[in-house]
Amino acid sequence: MLDSGLGELQAALAARRVSSVELTQLYLGRIRDLNGPLNAFITVDEKTSLEQARRADERRARGAVGPLTGIPVAHKDIFCTRQLRTTCGSKMLEHYTSPYDAHVVEQFERAGAVQLGKTNMDEFAMGSSNETSYFGPVRNPWDRNRVPGGSSGGSAVAVAARMAPVATGTDTGGSIRQPAALTGVCGLKPTYGLVSRYGMVAFASSLDQGGPMARSAADLALLLNVMAGHDARDSTSLPRAKEDYTRGLALPLNGLRIGLPREYFGEGVEPGVRDCVRAALGWFEKQGARTVPVELPNAALAVPVYYVLAPAEASSNLSRFDGVRYGHRAKEFADLADMYCRTRAEGFGAEVKRRILVGTYVLSHGYYDAYYLKAQKVRRLIARDFAAAFAQCDLIMGPTTPGTAFALGAKMDDPVQMYLNDIFTIPAPLAGLPALSVPCGFDAQGLPVGLQMMGNHFAEAMLLGAAHQYQRATDWHQRVPKEAPL
Amino acid sequence: MSLSPDQLRRLTRLARIAVSEDESGTVAERLNRVLGLIDQLQAVDTGGIEPMSHALDVVQPLRADTVTENDQRSLFQAVAPAVADGLYLVPRVIE
């Protein structure tokens, strides 16, 4: 049962082979067994989860059944929940319980799902290894001495280690796709504006986007059906008609044009990653897909552009943490200004402070044009590259990350080395494009490799279809991590 | 590009983040690495390019100018560090 996808779980619940209470107990037991070593969850409240499960069983008995009735879901601890605290991986919000639910959380509740807990993450979603969490690093179930990626590392590990059937994540520069790749699961970052950011703690508002994480693309499609949709409370939420993202799962691959950007296959990509991705592309070609070379000449600038824009937006968004309305407040201070300075010095970790300082710098008098406006202009160049590429192909494919999971602590002393890990995931959100990562093999050390697929705006159904077809022919996503045996 | 101690002090004051003398060396050194990374942008020719502030070319939707929220002050203040009589408490700013 722990190994089941959403379709099997729905069928088992519908046939009364299992109740939601039993299913929730099964996952809670798994969390009890594995969370000590893996640290994937920050908050689990068994009583609340089981109460929700009991109510789901009651609704089912009455015949009031939604798409996810009784199915346990783990939420990244960036989504506000009234019933469980929301820490965002920070000391600043260690004791914070939100007075309202995020739109995404409401959508899951409407669909009938059960909240299994809140997953660990890099502090305020700033990190690529889950090591910046105030609640300690998450460990990779394929090798506990390695990172799971970040910032949605807790959600990725919860799904990989079968501590949750599915989870939510958020992606600003790769925070869904990179941990998905490093832990051997699937993750989708939707088109900007598809999923409401209401109640999602803000990091970089022009880039932040919530999305699903699961072991299969078919499950991602079911989850996106629940998550996507217009919400007037987020002014960037797009007023579009609801789509059924499962409709394209039977995508015919014959004739599909797959763009291969030269920039994604150069030096700097580990041989183990390159070989797996090449093999996956070979499979698509055998199905009749055609690979075409495309160019993203400004892709290499995506990392510097991102590290201007994301910190600039973060420095503004995180100014709300002042120790007045919610969150941590310093115990000792001389006056109001000192209270702000000490509250923020104590409440934020080193990486968050660094990004606030970088953002403050690029927005400050005399530097705004040179950094912030300049980065916005280069952002447009990157978006134009994608538009030109999509005139020649239907999808773009390449590695999700240049390497597999790295050792804990390996990149913590050099922020730039850490940032470069996201070199292949940052371009898509800058252009607002949807992108997913799907497992495509293992390197010589037995660590998972992710194949990234990027699509044009609103091409989610096509991405999911291509990934689903690949998963029908491969079993990478069904492998069980060595350090989390069933 | 390298931050002087004065520039770092100005920055931490603007950002309202206290940085101790002990930490300032490490903070400056790592900030300088990031500033070195973003300095790459200076070499790019962006003549005639419009800045892009939103991922999709959409206009800001406006809502009707009507009251839609009800008063939830006590709910919101329940999570505040210090309140009294419906007000948020901060250190005295006027003697």
Interface residues (C-beta under 8 A of the other chain):
Chain A: Y96 T97 S98 P99 T191 Y192 G193 S206 L207 A232 S235 T236 L238 P239 N298 L301 V303 P304 V305 Y307 V308 S315 S319 D322 G323 V324 R325 Y326 G327 H328 R329 F333 D335 L336 A337 D338 M339 Y340 C341 R342 R344 A345 F348 K353 R354 I356 L357 V358 T360 Y361 V362 S364 A370 Y371 L373 K374 A375 Q376 K377 V378 R379 R380 L381 A383 D414 P415 V416 Y419 P429 L430 A431 G432 H457
Chain B: L11 T12 R13 L14 A15 R16 I17 A18 V19 V27 R30 L31 R33 V34 L35 G36 L37 I38 D39 Q40 L41 Q42 V44 T46 I49 E50 P51 M52 S53 H54 A55 L56 V58 Q60 P61 R63 Q72 L75 F76 A78 V79 A80 P81 A82 Y88 V90 P91 V93
